[in-house]
Structures are given as C-alpha cells and as structure tokens.
C-alpha cells in the first residue's frame, strides 16, 4: 500500500497543505493551515482522531476568553455556519450592524459569526447580539415587520382605504394636475373617480376646468359623505 495522503482534507479548523518531512518520527506529520491563518505541524493520527482541532487558538479562546462555539446553533431566522475568520478569506460580506473586527480582535475572541438567513443571504453577526435576540435575521425580518406595520396603519372600511380618499394629494405620475382627470386623444378631458372597487365615469369635457369641477363634486359626493358617515359611526 502507498503512503497515506491527507493533502486537501479538512479536520475541524485545520486544512492539510502538505506532508511535513522535517519531522523525524515514526508517525507522519502534516503542515496545516488553521482557520485563523496560522501554519502548524500536526501528527496525522491526531488529525484523524480529533485530538487536534486547531493550531491552539480554539483551546485558547475557550480557556482565556470563555469562548462559546455557536456553530450549528439557530437564532431566529439565522443558522450559524461557523466563526467569521473561517469564512472571511473566501467571502466578502457586510458585517451586521457595521461591526468592525479591528486588528482581528473581535474575530479572535469569537465575537463574530458567519450566518445564513432563511432568505438565503449570508451575514456576519456579533455573538452577543445573537444570544440576546437582538439579531434574528440578515435584516429581512425587520423589513417584513415594517411592511406589516405599514399595512396595520392603513384603515379599510367597506372595501375603501380611508387614508387614500381622505388625502387629496396628487400622484407623482399625474400629468394633468388633478387626480382623476386626464386628456384624451381628441384633446378633450375625461374625469372619473374610483370608489369601493368601482370606477365611475364623470363625463368628457372640452375645458379642463369643467373636468376638474366634476371631479371635485364627485369627491364631495362619494369621499366626503363616506368619511363623515364613518366618523359618525365610530364616535
């Protein structure tokens, strides 16, 4: 049988680069690169049995910094993939909350973790934010909640949006200068109004002012009357 070849294999935090022929031993030694970037020589038996998981930084973090391994844990919509430094050389991501690993200090202390959100996005989050529930997604949860809150703030009654009929602001895409009034191909003006799921044609006019007048009268007839009745019912 040929000699065992572990090159390219990953054991916990260690990636095997090549055989270490400088070590004089009956056991085979291998030069490995740790996730933190350190190169170290490790016995093949220690790699395969899991006796050696890193260059020593893994044990040091647990002993000195009280480091807690979050790999595989789930927080809200986030699945923790592993320590940030394990993925940082491979992927460019935006750190959650603008956190910065200045000098690698935060990463060295296990404060930054690489996560995948249920929506598919990847992000880097701080340990304490995950454990305290401050960070529960890549940001999509906050956006979804904002939409829910927006829908809750809009009031409907009898298939009518109260905010829309109460506001007479012009739409940004309006070109005539008044909502519900537009110019037809024959250069005449058409006025209409939408109410309770229906569109009412108010007529075609030669003069723009007449079309606007018809629209304003319809707003009083439909919108103002409905709003007044609704307010009286809810007093």
mmCIF file of the C-alpha atoms, coordinates in Angstrom:
data_MODEL
# 
_entry.id   MODEL 
# 
loop_
_atom_site.group_PDB 
_atom_site.id 
_atom_site.type_symbol 
_atom_site.label_atom_id 
_atom_site.label_alt_id 
_atom_site.label_comp_id 
_atom_site.label_asym_id 
_atom_site.label_entity_id 
_atom_site.label_seq_id 
_atom_site.pdbx_PDB_ins_code 
_atom_site.Cartn_x 
_atom_site.Cartn_y 
_atom_site.Cartn_z 
_atom_site.occupancy 
_atom_site.B_iso_or_equiv 
_atom_site.pdbx_formal_charge 
_atom_site.auth_seq_id 
_atom_site.auth_comp_id 
_atom_site.auth_asym_id 
_atom_site.auth_atom_id 
_atom_site.pdbx_PDB_model_num 
ATOM 1   C CA . UNK A 1 1   ? 0.000   0.000  0.000   1.00 0.00 ? 1   UNK A CA 1 
ATOM 2   C CA . UNK A 1 2   ? 1.159   3.565  -0.746  1.00 0.00 ? 2   UNK A CA 1 
ATOM 3   C CA . UNK A 1 3   ? 1.695   6.196  1.873   1.00 0.00 ? 3   UNK A CA 1 
ATOM 4   C CA . UNK A 1 4   ? -1.423  7.871  3.214   1.00 0.00 ? 4   UNK A CA 1 
ATOM 5   C CA . UNK A 1 5   ? -2.142  11.265 1.656   1.00 0.00 ? 5   UNK A CA 1 
ATOM 6   C CA . UNK A 1 6   ? -4.168  13.779 3.662   1.00 0.00 ? 6   UNK A CA 1 
ATOM 7   C CA . UNK A 1 7   ? -3.410  16.812 1.459   1.00 0.00 ? 7   UNK A CA 1 
ATOM 8   C CA . UNK A 1 8   ? -6.515  18.916 0.852   1.00 0.00 ? 8   UNK A CA 1 
ATOM 9   C CA . UNK A 1 9   ? -8.502  17.314 3.644   1.00 0.00 ? 9   UNK A CA 1 
ATOM 10  C CA . UNK A 1 10  ? -10.113 19.430 6.387   1.00 0.00 ? 10  UNK A CA 1 
ATOM 11  C CA . UNK A 1 11  ? -10.113 18.358 10.019  1.00 0.00 ? 11  UNK A CA 1 
ATOM 12  C CA . UNK A 1 12  ? -12.191 20.710 12.174  1.00 0.00 ? 12  UNK A CA 1 
ATOM 13  C CA . UNK A 1 13  ? -10.313 24.054 11.894  1.00 0.00 ? 13  UNK A CA 1 
ATOM 14  C CA . UNK A 1 14  ? -7.259  22.624 10.098  1.00 0.00 ? 14  UNK A CA 1 
ATOM 15  C CA . UNK A 1 15  ? -6.689  22.326 6.344   1.00 0.00 ? 15  UNK A CA 1 
ATOM 16  C CA . UNK A 1 16  ? -3.875  19.948 5.366   1.00 0.00 ? 16  UNK A CA 1 
ATOM 17  C CA . UNK A 1 17  ? -1.392  21.632 2.991   1.00 0.00 ? 17  UNK A CA 1 
ATOM 18  C CA . UNK A 1 18  ? 1.385   19.073 2.604   1.00 0.00 ? 18  UNK A CA 1 
ATOM 19  C CA . UNK A 1 19  ? 3.413   16.399 4.382   1.00 0.00 ? 19  UNK A CA 1 
ATOM 20  C CA . UNK A 1 20  ? 5.942   17.726 6.905   1.00 0.00 ? 20  UNK A CA 1 
ATOM 21  C CA . UNK A 1 21  ? 9.120   15.819 6.043   1.00 0.00 ? 21  UNK A CA 1 
ATOM 22  C CA . UNK A 1 22  ? 11.180  17.820 8.551   1.00 0.00 ? 22  UNK A CA 1 
ATOM 23  C CA . UNK A 1 23  ? 9.719   15.863 11.450  1.00 0.00 ? 23  UNK A CA 1 
ATOM 24  C CA . UNK A 1 24  ? 11.707  12.751 12.313  1.00 0.00 ? 24  UNK A CA 1 
ATOM 25  C CA . UNK A 1 25  ? 9.158   10.375 13.764  1.00 0.00 ? 25  UNK A CA 1 
ATOM 26  C CA . UNK A 1 26  ? 7.588   7.004  13.165  1.00 0.00 ? 26  UNK A CA 1 
ATOM 27  C CA . UNK A 1 27  ? 4.334   8.918  12.757  1.00 0.00 ? 27  UNK A CA 1 
ATOM 28  C CA . UNK A 1 28  ? 3.529   11.051 9.737   1.00 0.00 ? 28  UNK A CA 1 
ATOM 29  C CA . UNK A 1 29  ? 3.250   14.796 10.327  1.00 0.00 ? 29  UNK A CA 1 
ATOM 30  C CA . UNK A 1 30  ? 1.377   17.280 8.186   1.00 0.00 ? 30  UNK A CA 1 
ATOM 31  C CA . UNK A 1 31  ? 1.652   21.016 7.656   1.00 0.00 ? 31  UNK A CA 1 
ATOM 32  C CA . UNK A 1 32  ? -1.793  22.507 8.178   1.00 0.00 ? 32  UNK A CA 1 
ATOM 33  C CA . UNK A 1 33  ? -3.348  25.931 7.957   1.00 0.00 ? 33  UNK A CA 1 
ATOM 34  C CA . UNK A 1 34  ? -5.698  26.859 10.765  1.00 0.00 ? 34  UNK A CA 1 
ATOM 35  C CA . UNK A 1 35  ? -8.834  28.920 10.160  1.00 0.00 ? 35  UNK A CA 1 
ATOM 36  C CA . UNK A 1 36  ? -7.108  31.775 11.975  1.00 0.00 ? 36  UNK A CA 1 
ATOM 37  C CA . UNK A 1 37  ? -4.320  31.678 9.339   1.00 0.00 ? 37  UNK A CA 1 
ATOM 38  C CA . UNK A 1 38  ? -1.584  30.058 11.440  1.00 0.00 ? 38  UNK A CA 1 
ATOM 39  C CA . UNK A 1 39  ? 0.527   27.275 9.879   1.00 0.00 ? 39  UNK A CA 1 
ATOM 40  C CA . UNK A 1 40  ? 1.276   24.354 12.182  1.00 0.00 ? 40  UNK A CA 1 
ATOM 41  C CA . UNK A 1 41  ? 2.607   20.794 12.055  1.00 0.00 ? 41  UNK A CA 1 
ATOM 42  C CA . UNK A 1 42  ? 0.246   18.107 13.324  1.00 0.00 ? 42  UNK A CA 1 
ATOM 43  C CA . UNK A 1 43  ? 0.511   14.339 13.602  1.00 0.00 ? 43  UNK A CA 1 
ATOM 44  C CA . UNK A 1 44  ? -1.786  12.548 11.200  1.00 0.00 ? 44  UNK A CA 1 
ATOM 45  C CA . UNK A 1 45  ? -3.179  10.377 13.987  1.00 0.00 ? 45  UNK A CA 1 
ATOM 46  C CA . UNK A 1 46  ? -4.132  13.470 15.970  1.00 0.00 ? 46  UNK A CA 1 
ATOM 47  C CA . UNK A 1 47  ? -5.955  14.903 12.967  1.00 0.00 ? 47  UNK A CA 1 
ATOM 48  C CA . UNK A 1 48  ? -7.937  11.746 12.289  1.00 0.00 ? 48  UNK A CA 1 
ATOM 49  C CA . UNK A 1 49  ? -8.917  11.112 15.901  1.00 0.00 ? 49  UNK A CA 1 
ATOM 50  C CA . UNK A 1 50  ? -9.906  14.726 16.512  1.00 0.00 ? 50  UNK A CA 1 
ATOM 51  C CA . UNK A 1 51  ? -7.286  15.130 19.230  1.00 0.00 ? 51  UNK A CA 1 
ATOM 52  C CA . UNK A 1 52  ? -6.015  18.281 17.491  1.00 0.00 ? 52  UNK A CA 1 
ATOM 53  C CA . UNK A 1 53  ? -8.694  20.605 16.145  1.00 0.00 ? 53  UNK A CA 1 
ATOM 54  C CA . UNK A 1 54  ? -6.721  23.814 15.604  1.00 0.00 ? 54  UNK A CA 1 
ATOM 55  C CA . UNK A 1 55  ? -3.317  25.436 15.959  1.00 0.00 ? 55  UNK A CA 1 
ATOM 56  C CA . UNK A 1 56  ? -4.187  26.002 19.595  1.00 0.00 ? 56  UNK A CA 1 
ATOM 57  C CA . UNK A 1 57  ? -6.352  29.086 19.151  1.00 0.00 ? 57  UNK A CA 1 
ATOM 58  C CA . UNK A 1 58  ? -9.542  27.079 19.639  1.00 0.00 ? 58  UNK A CA 1 
ATOM 59  C CA . UNK A 1 59  ? -8.479  25.876 23.090  1.00 0.00 ? 59  UNK A CA 1 
ATOM 60  C CA . UNK A 1 60  ? -7.054  29.281 23.988  1.00 0.00 ? 60  UNK A CA 1 
ATOM 61  C CA . UNK A 1 61  ? -10.281 31.035 23.141  1.00 0.00 ? 61  UNK A CA 1 
ATOM 62  C CA . UNK A 1 62  ? -12.264 28.645 25.319  1.00 0.00 ? 62  UNK A CA 1 
ATOM 63  C CA . UNK A 1 63  ? -9.887  28.943 28.270  1.00 0.00 ? 63  UNK A CA 1 
ATOM 64  C CA . UNK A 1 64  ? -8.909  32.610 28.179  1.00 0.00 ? 64  UNK A CA 1 
ATOM 65  C CA . UNK A 1 65  ? -11.962 34.325 26.724  1.00 0.00 ? 65  UNK A CA 1 
ATOM 66  C CA . UNK A 1 66  ? -14.674 31.913 27.792  1.00 0.00 ? 66  UNK A CA 1 
ATOM 67  C CA . UNK A 1 67  ? -15.295 31.345 24.096  1.00 0.00 ? 67  UNK A CA 1 
ATOM 68  C CA . UNK A 1 68  ? -18.545 29.610 23.200  1.00 0.00 ? 68  UNK A CA 1 
ATOM 69  C CA . UNK A 1 69  ? -18.845 27.704 19.934  1.00 0.00 ? 69  UNK A CA 1 
ATOM 70  C CA . UNK A 1 70  ? -22.088 28.735 18.234  1.00 0.00 ? 70  UNK A CA 1 
ATOM 71  C CA . UNK A 1 71  ? -21.553 26.591 15.130  1.00 0.00 ? 71  UNK A CA 1 
ATOM 72  C CA . UNK A 1 72  ? -24.778 24.870 14.123  1.00 0.00 ? 72  UNK A CA 1 
ATOM 73  C CA . UNK A 1 73  ? -26.944 26.858 16.503  1.00 0.00 ? 73  UNK A CA 1 
ATOM 74  C CA . UNK A 1 74  ? -30.041 28.691 15.334  1.00 0.00 ? 74  UNK A CA 1 
ATOM 75  C CA . UNK A 1 75  ? -31.150 32.189 16.310  1.00 0.00 ? 75  UNK A CA 1 
ATOM 76  C CA . UNK A 1 76  ? -34.420 33.352 14.794  1.00 0.00 ? 76  UNK A CA 1 
ATOM 77  C CA . UNK A 1 77  ? -34.008 33.072 11.028  1.00 0.00 ? 77  UNK A CA 1 
ATOM 78  C CA . UNK A 1 78  ? -30.233 32.671 11.285  1.00 0.00 ? 78  UNK A CA 1 
ATOM 79  C CA . UNK A 1 79  ? -28.253 29.431 11.134  1.00 0.00 ? 79  UNK A CA 1 
ATOM 80  C CA . UNK A 1 80  ? -24.694 29.841 12.426  1.00 0.00 ? 80  UNK A CA 1 
ATOM 81  C CA . UNK A 1 81  ? -22.221 28.345 9.938   1.00 0.00 ? 81  UNK A CA 1 
ATOM 82  C CA . UNK A 1 82  ? -19.052 28.985 11.914  1.00 0.00 ? 82  UNK A CA 1 
ATOM 83  C CA . UNK A 1 83  ? -16.543 31.555 13.183  1.00 0.00 ? 83  UNK A CA 1 
ATOM 84  C CA . UNK A 1 84  ? -16.191 34.602 10.956  1.00 0.00 ? 84  UNK A CA 1 
ATOM 85  C CA . UNK A 1 85  ? -12.465 34.127 10.366  1.00 0.00 ? 85  UNK A CA 1 
ATOM 86  C CA . UNK A 1 86  ? -13.152 30.690 8.904   1.00 0.00 ? 86  UNK A CA 1 
ATOM 87  C CA . UNK A 1 87  ? -15.040 32.263 6.006   1.00 0.00 ? 87  UNK A CA 1 
ATOM 88  C CA . UNK A 1 88  ? -13.543 35.751 5.737   1.00 0.00 ? 88  UNK A CA 1 
ATOM 89  C CA . UNK A 1 89  ? -10.796 34.790 3.250   1.00 0.00 ? 89  UNK A CA 1 
ATOM 90  C CA . UNK A 1 90  ? -13.389 33.279 0.929   1.00 0.00 ? 90  UNK A CA 1 
ATOM 91  C CA . UNK A 1 91  ? -16.374 35.596 1.028   1.00 0.00 ? 91  UNK A CA 1 
ATOM 92  C CA . UNK A 1 92  ? -16.966 39.346 1.090   1.00 0.00 ? 92  UNK A CA 1 
ATOM 93  C CA . UNK A 1 93  ? -19.880 40.194 3.338   1.00 0.00 ? 93  UNK A CA 1 
ATOM 94  C CA . UNK A 1 94  ? -21.167 43.195 5.209   1.00 0.00 ? 94  UNK A CA 1 
ATOM 95  C CA . UNK A 1 95  ? -20.873 42.851 8.964   1.00 0.00 ? 95  UNK A CA 1 
ATOM 96  C CA . UNK A 1 96  ? -24.148 43.111 10.831  1.00 0.00 ? 96  UNK A CA 1 
ATOM 97  C CA . UNK A 1 97  ? -24.690 46.453 12.479  1.00 0.00 ? 97  UNK A CA 1 
ATOM 98  C CA . UNK A 1 98  ? -21.492 47.872 10.985  1.00 0.00 ? 98  UNK A CA 1 
ATOM 99  C CA . UNK A 1 99  ? -19.388 45.881 13.459  1.00 0.00 ? 99  UNK A CA 1 
ATOM 100 C CA . UNK A 1 100 ? -15.661 46.030 12.800  1.00 0.00 ? 100 UNK A CA 1 
ATOM 101 C CA . UNK A 1 101 ? -13.018 43.429 13.576  1.00 0.00 ? 101 UNK A CA 1 
ATOM 102 C CA . UNK A 1 102 ? -10.208 45.944 14.061  1.00 0.00 ? 102 UNK A CA 1 
ATOM 103 C CA . UNK A 1 103 ? -6.894  44.160 14.197  1.00 0.00 ? 103 UNK A CA 1 
ATOM 104 C CA . UNK A 1 104 ? -8.776  40.888 14.205  1.00 0.00 ? 104 UNK A CA 1 
ATOM 105 C CA . UNK A 1 105 ? -9.530  41.325 17.927  1.00 0.00 ? 105 UNK A CA 1 
ATOM 106 C CA . UNK A 1 106 ? -13.243 40.691 17.728  1.00 0.00 ? 106 UNK A CA 1 
ATOM 107 C CA . UNK A 1 107 ? -12.781 37.682 15.487  1.00 0.00 ? 107 UNK A CA 1 
ATOM 108 C CA . UNK A 1 108 ? -10.020 36.306 17.704  1.00 0.00 ? 108 UNK A CA 1 
ATOM 109 C CA . UNK A 1 109 ? -12.356 36.447 20.670  1.00 0.00 ? 109 UNK A CA 1 
ATOM 110 C CA . UNK A 1 110 ? -15.068 34.594 18.839  1.00 0.00 ? 110 UNK A CA 1 
ATOM 111 C CA . UNK A 1 111 ? -17.322 37.661 18.789  1.00 0.00 ? 111 UNK A CA 1 
ATOM 112 C CA . UNK A 1 112 ? -18.137 37.464 15.071  1.00 0.00 ? 112 UNK A CA 1 
ATOM 113 C CA . UNK A 1 113 ? -20.031 34.594 13.492  1.00 0.00 ? 113 UNK A CA 1 
ATOM 114 C CA . UNK A 1 114 ? -20.839 33.805 9.902   1.00 0.00 ? 114 UNK A CA 1 
ATOM 115 C CA . UNK A 1 115 ? -24.554 33.053 9.448   1.00 0.00 ? 115 UNK A CA 1 
ATOM 116 C CA . UNK A 1 116 ? -27.019 32.153 6.731   1.00 0.00 ? 116 UNK A CA 1 
ATOM 117 C CA . UNK A 1 117 ? -30.506 33.612 6.880   1.00 0.00 ? 117 UNK A CA 1 
ATOM 118 C CA . UNK A 1 118 ? -33.621 31.666 5.884   1.00 0.00 ? 118 UNK A CA 1 
ATOM 119 C CA . UNK A 1 119 ? -33.980 34.064 2.939   1.00 0.00 ? 119 UNK A CA 1 
ATOM 120 C CA . UNK A 1 120 ? -30.633 32.778 1.618   1.00 0.00 ? 120 UNK A CA 1 
ATOM 121 C CA . UNK A 1 121 ? -28.475 35.799 2.394   1.00 0.00 ? 121 UNK A CA 1 
ATOM 122 C CA . UNK A 1 122 ? -25.175 35.491 4.245   1.00 0.00 ? 122 UNK A CA 1 
ATOM 123 C CA . UNK A 1 123 ? -24.174 37.844 7.028   1.00 0.00 ? 123 UNK A CA 1 
ATOM 124 C CA . UNK A 1 124 ? -21.711 38.307 9.867   1.00 0.00 ? 124 UNK A CA 1 
ATOM 125 C CA . UNK A 1 125 ? -23.248 38.851 13.300  1.00 0.00 ? 125 UNK A CA 1 
ATOM 126 C CA . UNK A 1 126 ? -21.935 39.578 16.765  1.00 0.00 ? 126 UNK A CA 1 
ATOM 127 C CA . UNK A 1 127 ? -22.163 36.801 19.331  1.00 0.00 ? 127 UNK A CA 1 
ATOM 128 C CA . UNK A 1 128 ? -23.939 38.834 21.996  1.00 0.00 ? 128 UNK A CA 1 
ATOM 129 C CA . UNK A 1 129 ? -26.492 40.189 19.525  1.00 0.00 ? 129 UNK A CA 1 
ATOM 130 C CA . UNK A 1 130 ? -27.346 36.625 18.534  1.00 0.00 ? 130 UNK A CA 1 
ATOM 131 C CA . UNK A 1 131 ? -27.583 35.284 22.070  1.00 0.00 ? 131 UNK A CA 1 
ATOM 132 C CA . UNK A 1 132 ? -29.588 38.244 23.369  1.00 0.00 ? 132 UNK A CA 1 
ATOM 133 C CA . UNK A 1 133 ? -32.022 38.062 20.449  1.00 0.00 ? 133 UNK A CA 1 
ATOM 134 C CA . UNK A 1 134 ? -31.078 41.481 19.087  1.00 0.00 ? 134 UNK A CA 1 
ATOM 135 C CA . UNK A 1 135 ? -30.162 39.972 15.720  1.00 0.00 ? 135 UNK A CA 1 
ATOM 136 C CA . UNK A 1 136 ? -32.609 37.413 14.343  1.00 0.00 ? 136 UNK A CA 1 
ATOM 137 C CA . UNK A 1 137 ? -32.145 37.797 10.586  1.00 0.00 ? 137 UNK A CA 1 
ATOM 138 C CA . UNK A 1 138 ? -29.980 39.412 7.920   1.00 0.00 ? 138 UNK A CA 1 
ATOM 139 C CA . UNK A 1 139 ? -32.351 42.367 8.069   1.00 0.00 ? 139 UNK A CA 1 
ATOM 140 C CA . UNK A 1 140 ? -35.222 40.841 6.099   1.00 0.00 ? 140 UNK A CA 1 
ATOM 141 C CA . UNK A 1 141 ? -37.254 40.244 9.279   1.00 0.00 ? 141 UNK A CA 1 
ATOM 142 C CA . UNK A 1 142 ? -37.160 43.952 10.088  1.00 0.00 ? 142 UNK A CA 1 
ATOM 143 C CA . UNK A 1 143 ? -38.213 44.803 6.537   1.00 0.00 ? 143 UNK A CA 1 
ATOM 144 C CA . UNK A 1 144 ? -41.085 42.300 6.672   1.00 0.00 ? 144 UNK A CA 1 
ATOM 145 C CA . UNK A 1 145 ? -42.244 43.699 10.021  1.00 0.00 ? 145 UNK A CA 1 
ATOM 146 C CA . UNK A 1 146 ? -42.106 47.219 8.617   1.00 0.00 ? 146 UNK A CA 1 
ATOM 147 C CA . UNK A 1 147 ? -44.465 46.168 5.824   1.00 0.00 ? 147 UNK A CA 1 
ATOM 148 C CA . UNK A 1 148 ? -46.828 44.558 8.351   1.00 0.00 ? 148 UNK A CA 1 
ATOM 149 C CA . UNK A 1 149 ? -46.820 47.709 10.458  1.00 0.00 ? 149 UNK A CA 1 
ATOM 150 C CA . UNK A 1 150 ? -47.477 49.793 7.365   1.00 0.00 ? 150 UNK A CA 1 
ATOM 151 C CA . UNK A 1 151 ? -50.460 47.616 6.459   1.00 0.00 ? 151 UNK A CA 1 
ATOM 152 C CA . UNK A 1 152 ? -51.773 47.905 10.019  1.00 0.00 ? 152 UNK A CA 1 
ATOM 153 C CA . UNK A 1 153 ? -51.546 51.692 9.864   1.00 0.00 ? 153 UNK A CA 1 
ATOM 154 C CA . UNK A 1 154 ? -53.811 51.759 6.793   1.00 0.00 ? 154 UNK A CA 1 
ATOM 155 C CA . UNK A 1 155 ? -57.507 51.532 7.626   1.00 0.00 ? 155 UNK A CA 1 
ATOM 156 C CA . UNK A 1 156 ? -60.103 49.945 5.359   1.00 0.00 ? 156 UNK A CA 1 
ATOM 157 C CA . UNK A 1 157 ? -63.868 50.195 5.684   1.00 0.00 ? 157 UNK A CA 1 
ATOM 158 C CA . UNK A 1 158 ? -66.343 48.688 3.237   1.00 0.00 ? 158 UNK A CA 1 
ATOM 159 C CA . UNK A 1 159 ? -63.590 47.952 0.724   1.00 0.00 ? 159 UNK A CA 1 
ATOM 160 C CA . UNK A 1 160 ? -62.384 51.559 0.911   1.00 0.00 ? 160 UNK A CA 1 
ATOM 161 C CA . UNK A 1 161 ? -58.980 52.848 2.015   1.00 0.00 ? 161 UNK A CA 1 
ATOM 162 C CA . UNK A 1 162 ? -59.786 55.727 4.349   1.00 0.00 ? 162 UNK A CA 1 
ATOM 163 C CA . UNK A 1 163 ? -56.340 57.308 4.092   1.00 0.00 ? 163 UNK A CA 1 
ATOM 164 C CA . UNK A 1 164 ? -56.492 57.364 0.305   1.00 0.00 ? 164 UNK A CA 1 
ATOM 165 C CA . UNK A 1 165 ? -59.857 59.080 -0.013  1.00 0.00 ? 165 UNK A CA 1 
ATOM 166 C CA . UNK A 1 166 ? -59.056 61.471 2.838   1.00 0.00 ? 166 UNK A CA 1 
ATOM 167 C CA . UNK A 1 167 ? -55.838 62.601 1.152   1.00 0.00 ? 167 UNK A CA 1 
ATOM 168 C CA . UNK A 1 168 ? -56.227 64.733 -1.952  1.00 0.00 ? 168 UNK A CA 1 
ATOM 169 C CA . UNK A 1 169 ? -52.513 64.762 -2.777  1.00 0.00 ? 169 UNK A CA 1 
ATOM 170 C CA . UNK A 1 170 ? -51.662 64.304 -6.424  1.00 0.00 ? 170 UNK A CA 1 
ATOM 171 C CA . UNK A 1 171 ? -49.972 61.098 -7.527  1.00 0.00 ? 171 UNK A CA 1 
ATOM 172 C CA . UNK A 1 172 ? -46.355 61.527 -8.636  1.00 0.00 ? 172 UNK A CA 1 
ATOM 173 C CA . UNK A 1 173 ? -47.224 60.178 -12.095 1.00 0.00 ? 173 UNK A CA 1 
ATOM 174 C CA . UNK A 1 174 ? -50.160 62.548 -12.597 1.00 0.00 ? 174 UNK A CA 1 
ATOM 175 C CA . UNK A 1 175 ? -49.651 64.731 -15.685 1.00 0.00 ? 175 UNK A CA 1 
ATOM 176 C CA . UNK A 1 176 ? -52.892 66.733 -15.759 1.00 0.00 ? 176 UNK A CA 1 
ATOM 177 C CA . UNK A 1 177 ? -52.514 68.491 -12.440 1.00 0.00 ? 177 UNK A CA 1 
ATOM 178 C CA . UNK A 1 178 ? -55.541 66.876 -10.804 1.00 0.00 ? 178 UNK A CA 1 
ATOM 179 C CA . UNK A 1 179 ? -56.218 63.308 -9.802  1.00 0.00 ? 179 UNK A CA 1 
ATOM 180 C CA . UNK A 1 180 ? -58.929 61.589 -11.828 1.00 0.00 ? 180 UNK A CA 1 
ATOM 181 C CA . UNK A 1 181 ? -58.628 63.999 -14.757 1.00 0.00 ? 181 UNK A CA 1 
ATOM 182 C CA . UNK A 1 182 ? -56.755 63.171 -17.957 1.00 0.00 ? 182 UNK A CA 1 
ATOM 183 C CA . UNK A 1 183 ? -56.562 64.342 -21.570 1.00 0.00 ? 183 UNK A CA 1 
ATOM 184 C CA . UNK A 1 184 ? -57.944 62.067 -24.263 1.00 0.00 ? 184 UNK A CA 1 
ATOM 185 C CA . UNK A 1 185 ? -56.579 61.648 -27.775 1.00 0.00 ? 185 UNK A CA 1 
ATOM 186 C CA . UNK A 1 186 ? -59.260 64.002 -29.137 1.00 0.00 ? 186 UNK A CA 1 
ATOM 187 C CA . UNK A 1 187 ? -57.854 66.772 -26.889 1.00 0.00 ? 187 UNK A CA 1 
ATOM 188 C CA . UNK A 1 188 ? -60.897 66.640 -24.613 1.00 0.00 ? 188 UNK A CA 1 
ATOM 189 C CA . UNK A 1 189 ? -60.753 65.999 -20.883 1.00 0.00 ? 189 UNK A CA 1 
ATOM 190 C CA . UNK A 1 190 ? -62.111 62.905 -19.169 1.00 0.00 ? 190 UNK A CA 1 
ATOM 191 C CA . UNK A 1 191 ? -62.999 62.897 -15.460 1.00 0.00 ? 191 UNK A CA 1 
ATOM 192 C CA . UNK A 1 192 ? -63.524 59.773 -13.367 1.00 0.00 ? 192 UNK A CA 1 
ATOM 193 C CA . UNK A 1 193 ? -63.450 58.628 -9.745  1.00 0.00 ? 193 UNK A CA 1 
ATOM 194 C CA . UNK A 1 194 ? -62.803 55.299 -8.068  1.00 0.00 ? 194 UNK A CA 1 
ATOM 195 C CA . UNK A 1 195 ? -64.846 54.274 -5.036  1.00 0.00 ? 195 UNK A CA 1 
ATOM 196 C CA . UNK A 1 196 ? -65.411 50.948 -3.269  1.00 0.00 ? 196 UNK A CA 1 
ATOM 197 C CA . UNK A 1 197 ? -63.820 48.916 -6.030  1.00 0.00 ? 197 UNK A CA 1 
ATOM 198 C CA . UNK A 1 198 ? -65.663 50.638 -8.869  1.00 0.00 ? 198 UNK A CA 1 
ATOM 199 C CA . UNK A 1 199 ? -64.684 53.381 -11.330 1.00 0.00 ? 199 UNK A CA 1 
ATOM 200 C CA . UNK A 1 200 ? -67.317 55.983 -12.169 1.00 0.00 ? 200 UNK A CA 1 
ATOM 201 C CA . UNK A 1 201 ? -67.089 57.926 -15.448 1.00 0.00 ? 201 UNK A CA 1 
ATOM 202 C CA . UNK A 1 202 ? -67.946 61.562 -14.742 1.00 0.00 ? 202 UNK A CA 1 
ATOM 203 C CA . UNK A 1 203 ? -68.008 62.681 -18.352 1.00 0.00 ? 203 UNK A CA 1 
ATOM 204 C CA . UNK A 1 204 ? -65.880 64.187 -21.125 1.00 0.00 ? 204 UNK A CA 1 
ATOM 205 C CA . UNK A 1 205 ? -65.308 67.953 -21.228 1.00 0.00 ? 205 UNK A CA 1 
ATOM 206 C CA . UNK A 1 206 ? -63.879 70.473 -23.657 1.00 0.00 ? 206 UNK A CA 1 
ATOM 207 C CA . UNK A 1 207 ? -62.482 72.651 -20.891 1.00 0.00 ? 207 UNK A CA 1 
ATOM 208 C CA . UNK A 1 208 ? -60.060 71.346 -18.275 1.00 0.00 ? 208 UNK A CA 1 
ATOM 209 C CA . UNK A 1 209 ? -61.688 73.431 -15.529 1.00 0.00 ? 209 UNK A CA 1 
ATOM 210 C CA . UNK A 1 210 ? -65.059 71.735 -16.127 1.00 0.00 ? 210 UNK A CA 1 
ATOM 211 C CA . UNK A 1 211 ? -63.464 68.296 -15.783 1.00 0.00 ? 211 UNK A CA 1 
ATOM 212 C CA . UNK A 1 212 ? -61.799 69.322 -12.520 1.00 0.00 ? 212 UNK A CA 1 
ATOM 213 C CA . UNK A 1 213 ? -65.099 70.730 -11.239 1.00 0.00 ? 213 UNK A CA 1 
ATOM 214 C CA . UNK A 1 214 ? -66.866 67.438 -11.994 1.00 0.00 ? 214 UNK A CA 1 
ATOM 215 C CA . UNK A 1 215 ? -64.144 65.536 -10.160 1.00 0.00 ? 215 UNK A CA 1 
ATOM 216 C CA . UNK A 1 216 ? -64.348 67.811 -7.087  1.00 0.00 ? 216 UNK A CA 1 
ATOM 217 C CA . UNK A 1 217 ? -68.122 67.433 -6.924  1.00 0.00 ? 217 UNK A CA 1 
ATOM 218 C CA . UNK A 1 218 ? -67.748 63.651 -7.117  1.00 0.00 ? 218 UNK A CA 1 
ATOM 219 C CA . UNK A 1 219 ? -65.187 63.712 -4.302  1.00 0.00 ? 219 UNK A CA 1 
ATOM 220 C CA . UNK A 1 220 ? -67.694 65.535 -2.106  1.00 0.00 ? 220 UNK A CA 1 
ATOM 221 C CA . UNK A 1 221 ? -70.478 63.163 -3.097  1.00 0.00 ? 221 UNK A CA 1 
ATOM 222 C CA . UNK A 1 222 ? -68.563 59.920 -2.586  1.00 0.00 ? 222 UNK A CA 1 
ATOM 223 C CA . UNK A 1 223 ? -65.498 60.581 -0.432  1.00 0.00 ? 223 UNK A CA 1 
ATOM 224 C CA . UNK A 1 224 ? -66.617 63.311 1.941   1.00 0.00 ? 224 UNK A CA 1 
ATOM 225 C CA . UNK A 1 225 ? -70.025 61.737 2.541   1.00 0.00 ? 225 UNK A CA 1 
ATOM 226 C CA . UNK A 1 226 ? -68.474 58.340 3.237   1.00 0.00 ? 226 UNK A CA 1 
ATOM 227 C CA . UNK A 1 227 ? -65.856 59.784 5.618   1.00 0.00 ? 227 UNK A CA 1 
ATOM 228 C CA . UNK A 1 228 ? -68.497 61.751 7.512   1.00 0.00 ? 228 UNK A CA 1 
ATOM 229 C CA . UNK A 1 229 ? -70.693 58.665 7.892   1.00 0.00 ? 229 UNK A CA 1 
ATOM 230 C CA . UNK A 1 230 ? -67.711 56.577 9.035   1.00 0.00 ? 230 UNK A CA 1 
ATOM 231 C CA . UNK A 1 231 ? -66.691 59.149 11.638  1.00 0.00 ? 231 UNK A CA 1 
ATOM 232 C CA . UNK A 1 232 ? -70.243 59.309 12.984  1.00 0.00 ? 232 UNK A CA 1 
ATOM 233 C CA . UNK A 1 233 ? -70.356 55.508 13.317  1.00 0.00 ? 233 UNK A CA 1 
ATOM 234 C CA . UNK A 1 234 ? -67.049 55.323 15.163  1.00 0.00 ? 234 UNK A CA 1 
ATOM 235 C CA . UNK A 1 235 ? -67.609 58.148 17.643  1.00 0.00 ? 235 UNK A CA 1 
# 
